[in-house]
Amino acid sequence: MTDFKKEDIELKKIEVEKLKWLEGIFRTLFLALIADIGGVSTLLLKTNAYETIHILLIVLGISSIFALAFAVLMVLIKMQEIYKKLEE
């Protein structure tokens, strides 16, 4: 009976760990979306793209894409570790 409880607790810990990583992905996606909206609105409205705020928004959009790729890569690595724990 205690083995079952320990196993159940470990599975719950793993689920919480998964949710934390997924929350990180969604936060990164949200920031990427906000930055990309700024960059796209600059292009669609055909405003002066050389203003400081527009350059900043475009740079944020580009860097958020790299941050998103890094976050997805880190989650995939973490998921592999979690599945290895589940196999044991």
Secondary structure as UniProt FT lines:
FT   HELIX           2..45
FT   TURN            49..50
FT   HELIX           52..87
//
